[in-house]
Amino acid sequence: MTNNEVISLTDENIVPSYARFQVAIEKGKGATLWDFEGKKYIDFTSGIGVNSLGYGNQSWLDAINTQAAKLQHISNLFYTEPGAHLAAQLVKRSGQKKVFFSNSGAEANEGAIKLARKYSFDKYGTGRSTIVSLKQSFHGRTISTLAATGQEVFHNYFFPFTEGFKYTPANDIEALAEALSPDVCALMIEPVQGEGGVLPLDAAFVAAAQKLCSERDILLITDEVQTGIGRTGTLFCFQQYGIVPDVCTFAKGIANGLPFGGILTGEKCADVLSAGTHATTFGGNPICAAAALTVLETLSPEFLNEVKLKGEYIRKKIEDMKLSVVSSVRGLGLMVGVVVTASHKDLCTSLIDNGLLSLTAGSDALRFLPPLTISYEEIDEGLKIFEETLKNV
């Protein structure tokens, strides 16, 4: 097929809920992609932070093929080996107690909301079900996770939204203390606000959040759907803040492109979701779990340190370009936000036209989420396109 044929067939038959770029990708290797006409792209998106090991990773392919030949699915009414091993690894490396497997980040966050409300109901009864999240946050596109999202632009069309959510500014400890009122059961935060603009939270704010939550028996939920699984240079971003949340959600990069997510729980809420209170048909799928095990095995301390170094390398190289359109560069690890003074959407389109896949975030940032395995050669090739595209803007 040609690019135009793929685009036309898609537009004719798929609901138009995505503002797609006019690019059809056929294949990839490492952090490099090609369309159906053979045009090459350097990928600074990894499918929005999903393809953590890039494209064509042989260990990942072998794990999938081996498991697919043995058992592709059996449901959570029975036990499977890949899920058991994966759960043990996640619990050990996160410092948490137990895990629930889902299929996506929104599902994981929805489950965390249910867990928090049940924890509070079991202990205190009714009247203590409010979830506090941060302004500029993003937690998913289900009806409840949209309600949890602290951006008014998402609170439209689908009325009535789920009740019981309120929002407080990031990095304002006084406002947070006031928001955590007696009706609150949980605080949900992203350590780095991804969709909001690649905005890392202040360490003092995160520490204060944990202290306040602990004092008031409010569950602290870290939404690590985007920041987790090595993206910021540690397995989970909360590990860089020196805290241990009560609940941590994850998805995106865990299975390198296969649908997978989950909820890690601490000691005091590990058994809240008792039999029959939460479930999923596909969660913990053996093939996806085998893929996720390969990802975790790859994310060694040495590998994670290299993620930090690659992120520092990208940020410094962009800063050293002294581009007039770039006002600042921020982020952690390979989660990079480039704040620009021109239209970030127009610049993103231009970068893609010139062979660099990129994303936007917030109102003024380009967002880079390359595969964690990206080579320095591919980084340099992508940054060359970036500089050539933006230098005359």
N, C-alpha and C positions, 0 to 999 in steps of 0.2 A: 504494500500500500504506500501511497504518498502522504506527506504531511496533510495536505488539503483533504484527501479522502478520509483520513482518520478524524480530522476536525469536523467535517461535514456529517459523517456517520454518528459521531458523538452528539453534535448539536441537534440532530434530527430525533434522537431517541432517548437522551438522558435529560432529566429535569434540570432546568437552567438555574440551579441554586449556587453555582460557582462562577466567579468572574475570572475565567481562565485566560492565561496568556496564549497567544496564537502560536504555540509550540507543541509539537507531538514528539515525544521521546520514544525511541525504539529500543535502545540498549545502553549499557554502561559497564565500566570497569574501573575499579578504584573509586576516584571522585570525579571521573570524566564520563560524560554522556554524549550520545549521538542521536540526531533525529533521523527521520526516514529518508532524508536526502543526503545523509552523511555529514551534516554540519555538526561541529564539535562544540561542546559546552563544558566549562568547569563548574562543578556543582557546589555552590556555597549555601545550599538549602537542605540537603539530605532528606527530601520529602517532608519538610517542616520538622527537622530534628529527629527523624525516624530511622534512617538508614545509617546507623552508627558505625557499622563495619564497611560501609560503602557498597559497591556493586561487584558481584562475582566472587565474593569471599569463599574460598574453597572449603574451609573448615565448616562454615555455616551451611553451605550446600550439602556437604557430606552428612552433617547431622540431620538435616531435613530429609534427605533421601533415605537414610538408614531407618529413621523412625517411621516414615511414610510406608515403607515396605513391611513394617511390623504391626503398627496400629495407628490409625489416623484419628480416631475419636471413639469414646465409649461413654461419656457423660460423667458427671460428678457423683453418680450413684455407686461408682466403683473406684478403685485405687489404680493409679498409674505411676510408673517409675520416673519419667522425666519431671512431672510436677512435684513429686516428693523430693527429688534431688534439688530442683530449682528453689523450692520453698526453704529447704535447709540452708542453701547458700545465701539467699536473700536475708533470712533471719540472722544468720551468723555475721554477715558483713555490714548489716545496717544497725545492729544492736537492738533490734526490735524482738518481739516475742512470737508473733504469728503473722500469716499473710492470707489474704483472700485474692483469688485470681479473677480478673475480668477480661474484657476484650478491648477496652479503649480508655482514654483519660477521662472522658465525660462519665463513663460508667463507673470508673474508680471513684471519682469525686461524688457522684450520686450515692454510691455505697457508703462513702465516708460520712456524708450528711445523715443517712439513715442510722449508721453506727452511733454517731454523736447524740442524736435525738433519743435513741433507745438507751444508751448509757445513762443519760440524764433521767429519762422516764423510769428506768428500773430503780434508780437510786433516790430520786426526788419526787416522782410523780409528774403530773401535768403542770403547765405554766412555766416551763424552763426549756424552751425549744428553739430559741433564736440563735441563728448563726451570724457571726460578725465576719465580714471580709473587708478587704482594702479597696479604696477607690483606685481606679485604673487596673484592677485585677481582671483576670479572665479564667473561668473555671469550667467551660464547656457549653454545649448547645442543646442539652436536654432542657426541659421546662424548669427544672429545679436548679441546674447548674447555671442557666442563664440568669435566674433570680439571684444566685450567689455572686454573679459577676458584677463588679463595681464600676460599670460603665453604662450610662443611661442610653447610649446608642443601641444597646442590645435589648433594652426593655421596651419593646414595641411589638405590635402585631398579634402576639400570642396570648393575649389576656384571657383569663386572669392568671398571672404568674403565681408560683408557689409562695405562700406567705412565710414570714418568719426569718427574713434576712435584713440586715442593715450594714452600713458601710462607714468606715473611718479612714482618715488620711494615712498614708504610709509615713512612717518615721516621726509621727507625732505621738509621743508617749502619753502626754496628758490627755489627749483626745481618746486614745485607746483605753486608758483607765476608766474614762467616763462611759465609753461604749460598752465595756464589759460589765453590764448591769446584771441584777439578779435573775433576769429572764433568759440569760445567755447560757447555752450549753457548749458552744465551741467557737474558736477563732480559726479561720482558714486563711493561710498566707502562702504566697509564692515567694521563695527566697530571692528570686530575680523575676520581676514582672515582665514576662515575655511579650505577649500581645500588647501590653500597655506601653512598651517602648524600650525594652531591655533595661530595666531599672533595678539594680541591686538594692536590697534593703540595707539600712544602716545596721551595723552589728549591735550597737547599743539598743536600738529599737527591738531587734529580735530577742536579745537577752531579756529586756524588760517584758516583752510579750510572754516569754516562757515563765518568768517569775510571777506575773499577774495571773496567768492561767493556772499555775500550780497552787497559788494561794487561794483561788476561788473555785477550785475543782472544775475548771473549764477546760475542755479538751483542746489542745493545740494541734491543728492539722496543717502539715506542710504539703502543699500541692506541688509535687515535683514531676508532674507530667512532662514538662519541658526541661527542667533543670536537672532531673535525675538521670541515673544510668551513665555516669561519667561525663556528661555534657559540660559541666563547669570545672572538671579536673579532680573531683572526688566522686565516689560512687553515688552519693547523694549530696546535694548542696548544703543541707543542714549541717553536715559534718564540718564544713568550713566555718560555721557560725558557733561551734562549740555547744550545741544544744542537742537534746534528744526529744523529738516531738512525741505526742501520744499516738498520733496517726500520721502516716505518710503515704501519699498516693503516687503512683508512677505509671508510665505507659510509653508512648513514642519509641524511644531507642531500645527498649528491652529485648525485642526479638528481631531487630534489623529489618523491619519492613513487614513482618507478619503481625496480624492484629492481636495485641496482648497488653494487659495492664494489671493493676492490682492495688491492694490496700495493705500496707504494713501496719500492725497494731502493737502498741506497747503493752506492758504487763497488766495495767489496770483495766484495759478494755479488750483484752485478747479473746475473751469468751462471750462478749456481748452479742455477737451475731450467732445465736444458737440455731440448731437445726430448724429449717423452715422459715427463718426470718429474712434470709437473703439468699439469692441463688442466680445462676446463669447457666444456660445450656452449654455454651462453648468455652467458658472460662477454664484455663488450665489445659487447653487442648494439647495433646501429647506432641504433635509436630511443632506447634508454637513454643511449647516449653523446652523442647530439645534445641530449638533455635536460640532461645533465651539463655540456655545454659552455655552455649558457645559464646555468646556475647559476654556473659559474666566471666567466663574463663579467660577471655581476651583482656578484660579490664583489670590487669595486674597493677600493683602500686607503681611500677615503672612506666607502664602504659599511661596511667592516669596523670603522672607527672609530666609526661610528654604532651598530653592534652593541654595542661596549663601553659607549657612552654610555647606550644603552637599558637595559643590564644594571645599570649604576650607578644609573640613575633608579629602576628597580624595587626594588633593594635598599634604597635610601635611603627611598623612600616607605613601604616596609614597616617599616623601623626607626622612622620618624617616627610611625607609628601607635601605638606603645607598647602593643601588645596583650599582655595578661598571659599568653596561651597561647603566644606566640612567644618562644623563648629566644635565638635567634640567626639570622642570615641570612648565607649564604656562597655562593661560586661564582665563576665567571668569565664575562664577557659575558652572553649570554642562556642560560646554564646556571645556574639559581638554585636553591639549597636553603634551605628555611625550616624550621628545627628547632622542633618544637612539643612541649609537655608533655602534651597530650592524645593520644588515638589518631590517628595520622596517617592511617590508613585510613578511620576514621569522618569525619574532617574533609574528606578528599578526596571522599568520597561526598556530603557536605553541600554542598561547593562545586559539584560537578557538578549536583546537584539545583537549585541556585540560579543556574545558568547559566554557570559557569566550569569548563571542562575542565582538570583538573590530574592530576598523577601523584604517586606516593610513591617514596621511596628509603630504603634502609637500614631502621633500626628506628624512626626518629623524625622523618623529614623529609618535607615536601611538596616536590615537584620541579616546577619550571616550565621548559619548553623551548618557548617560543612560536616561531612562524615568525620568521625573521630580518627579514622585511619588515613585521612588525607595526607599526601606527601608534601614535603616542602617545595618540590618542583611544581606540583599542582597549585599550591598556595601562591607561589610567585607568578605563575601564569595567570591565575585569577586576579591577583592584585595589579598586574600589568594592565589587564583589561579595565579594571576599576579606575586606575589612574588616567589612562588614555581617555576614558569616557567622561570623567568628571573634571579634568584639568582646564577645560575651556568653558565650563558652565558659569 
